[in-house]
Amino acid sequence: MTEERPDPDAGETDLDRTLARVDHIILATPDVDDTADRLTTMLGVRAVAGGKHPAWGTRNALIALGGQSYLEIVGPDPGSPPQEPPRPFGLETLSVPRLATWAVRGRALEALVTHARAEGVDLGEVKHRTRRRPDGLLLSWVMTDLTAPRADGIIPFFVDWGETPHPATTSPQGGTLIGLSARHPEAESVRAMLRSLGLGIEVVPGEEPELIATLRTRKGEIELR
């Protein structure tokens, strides 16, 4: 007689599998310090400075959302000269914080870009990036193009940290990402693009694109959008 073993994936939803692959979510803001202060009140932990992105004229602060994902607060670096092209996420004109986009862990990104293009999803080109932490350690990673349109940020970009220490391992723990959803004027099309990438989050029709993340924190559940 063959012993039946429980299926480890039984009961697991598309959202569960997608959340397990989330590398980070990006909260764009006109003022990193002010947003970090507000999140300290909401989460009970203070975001740690991550470093600067000279190519974009930005800097960030980070809060871990478990061992493999984190929240990245991104805003203009006051010490950076005017950028050409402009900073990402519409930071030049942003007046309030907003959840701008998300990133998924990936490998063989060149092949992924080719697959996505065949499915009608433009992830842009694969790029190599670096950032130096305040303690001097140089982080190095590859990623798909952050500035590609990607359905107004509802379609994620992909990142491979390689041998670099993952930022979640050196950031204060602020909670757990337990939900991710979106609104978009072309919701059906966006859902199809996500499926072609093996991802599944709820996308409902809405007049304006909006990404919504739900976090479980020591102070209860909160939404970022």
C-alpha positions in Angstrom: 0.0 0.0 0.0 1.3 3.4 -0.9 1.3 6.0 1.9 -0.4 9.2 0.8 1.5 12.3 1.8 0.0 15.8 2.1 0.7 18.1 -0.8 2.9 20.9 0.6 1.2 23.3 -1.9 -2.3 22.3 -1.0 -4.3 25.4 -0.1 -1.7 27.7 -1.4 -3.1 30.5 -3.6 -1.5 32.4 -6.5 -1.2 35.4 -4.1 0.6 33.2 -1.5 3.1 32.1 -4.1 3.5 35.6 -5.4 4.1 37.1 -2.0 6.8 34.5 -1.4 8.7 35.9 -4.4 8.4 39.6 -3.5 11.9 41.1 -3.0 10.7 44.6 -2.0 8.0 47.2 -2.3 8.9 50.8 -3.1 7.4 53.8 -1.3 8.3 56.9 -3.3 8.3 60.1 -1.3 9.4 63.8 -1.7 11.1 63.6 1.7 12.7 60.4 2.9 13.3 61.6 6.5 9.7 62.8 7.0 8.2 59.6 5.6 10.6 57.5 7.8 9.4 59.5 10.8 5.7 58.8 10.0 6.5 55.1 9.5 8.3 54.9 12.8 5.0 55.9 14.5 3.0 53.5 12.4 5.3 50.5 12.6 7.1 51.0 15.9 10.6 50.7 14.2 12.8 53.3 12.5 13.9 52.7 9.0 17.7 52.4 8.5 19.5 54.5 5.9 20.3 52.3 2.9 22.5 54.6 0.9 22.5 56.8 -2.3 21.8 56.0 -6.0 24.0 58.5 -7.8 22.7 57.5 -11.2 19.1 58.4 -10.1 19.8 61.3 -7.7 18.0 59.4 -5.0 18.6 57.9 -1.5 16.7 55.4 0.5 15.8 54.0 3.9 14.8 50.4 4.5 12.6 48.3 6.8 12.6 44.5 6.6 9.4 42.6 6.0 10.8 39.2 6.9 14.0 37.6 5.9 13.8 38.0 2.2 11.7 41.1 1.5 11.7 44.7 2.6 10.1 48.1 2.3 12.2 50.7 0.5 11.5 54.4 1.1 12.9 56.3 -1.9 13.2 60.0 -2.4 15.4 62.7 -3.8 18.9 63.1 -2.4 19.2 66.8 -1.5 22.9 66.7 -2.3 22.5 65.4 -5.8 22.7 67.7 -8.8 19.7 68.0 -11.2 19.2 64.7 -13.0 18.9 64.0 -16.7 16.8 62.0 -17.3 14.6 63.0 -14.3 14.5 60.9 -11.2 12.3 57.8 -11.3 8.7 57.4 -9.9 7.8 61.0 -10.8 9.8 62.3 -7.8 10.4 65.7 -9.5 6.7 66.5 -9.0 5.6 64.1 -6.2 4.0 66.0 -3.3 2.9 63.0 -1.1 4.3 59.5 -0.6 2.8 56.7 -2.8 3.5 53.1 -3.3 5.1 53.2 -6.7 6.0 49.7 -7.6 7.4 46.3 -6.4 10.2 44.0 -7.2 10.3 40.2 -7.5 13.4 38.0 -7.0 14.6 36.4 -10.2 17.5 34.5 -11.8 18.6 34.4 -15.5 17.1 37.9 -16.0 18.1 38.1 -19.7 16.1 34.9 -20.4 13.2 36.3 -18.3 13.2 39.6 -20.4 13.1 37.6 -23.6 10.2 35.4 -22.4 8.3 38.5 -21.2 8.8 40.2 -24.5 7.4 37.2 -26.3 4.3 37.5 -24.1 3.9 41.1 -24.9 5.4 42.5 -21.6 8.3 45.0 -21.9 10.5 44.8 -18.9 13.3 46.8 -20.6 16.9 45.8 -20.6 18.8 44.1 -17.8 21.1 46.6 -15.9 23.9 46.3 -13.4 23.6 48.6 -10.4 25.6 49.3 -7.3 25.0 51.2 -4.0 27.3 51.8 -1.1 25.9 51.4 2.3 26.6 53.9 5.1 29.1 51.4 6.6 31.1 51.4 3.4 30.0 48.0 2.0 29.4 48.1 -1.8 26.2 46.3 -2.8 26.0 45.0 -6.3 23.0 43.6 -8.2 21.3 43.2 -11.6 17.8 44.2 -12.4 15.4 44.7 -15.2 14.8 48.4 -16.2 13.2 50.3 -13.3 12.0 53.0 -15.8 10.2 50.7 -18.2 6.4 51.6 -18.2 5.2 48.3 -16.8 1.5 49.3 -16.5 2.3 52.3 -14.3 4.3 50.2 -11.8 1.7 47.5 -11.3 3.8 45.0 -13.2 7.0 44.5 -11.1 10.6 44.7 -12.1 12.9 41.8 -11.3 16.1 41.8 -9.3 19.0 39.3 -8.7 21.3 40.2 -5.7 23.8 37.4 -6.6 26.3 37.1 -3.8 25.5 40.5 -2.2 24.0 40.4 1.3 20.2 40.9 0.9 19.1 44.3 2.4 16.4 42.6 4.5 19.1 40.8 6.5 20.6 44.1 7.7 17.4 46.2 8.2 15.1 46.5 11.3 12.1 44.2 11.2 8.9 46.2 10.7 6.3 43.5 10.0 5.2 41.0 7.3 3.8 41.6 3.8 0.5 39.7 3.8 -1.3 41.3 0.9 -0.7 43.0 -2.4 -3.4 44.2 -4.8 -3.9 46.9 -7.4 -6.4 49.1 -9.3 -5.9 50.0 -13.0 -8.0 51.3 -15.9 -7.0 48.3 -18.0 -7.3 45.7 -15.2 -8.0 42.7 -17.4 -4.9 43.4 -19.5 -2.7 43.9 -16.5 -3.9 40.6 -14.9 -3.0 38.8 -18.1 0.5 40.3 -18.1 1.0 39.2 -14.5 -0.2 35.7 -15.3 2.3 35.5 -18.2 5.1 36.2 -15.6 3.8 33.6 -13.2 2.4 36.2 -10.8 -1.0 36.5 -9.3 -2.3 39.6 -7.4 -5.8 40.9 -7.5 -6.2 43.8 -10.0 -9.6 45.5 -10.2 -10.8 48.3 -12.5 -10.0 51.9 -11.3 -9.8 55.3 -12.8 -6.2 55.8 -11.7 -3.4 53.1 -11.2 -2.9 52.3 -7.6 -0.8 49.6 -5.8 -1.9 48.6 -2.3 0.2 46.6 0.2 -1.1 45.2 3.4 1.4 44.8 6.3 1.0 42.9 9.5 2.9 44.8 12.2 3.3 44.8 15.9 0.7 47.6 16.0 -1.8 45.8 13.8 -2.5 45.6 10.1 -1.8 48.7 7.9 -2.2 49.5 4.3 0.3 51.4 2.1 -0.8 52.8 -1.2 
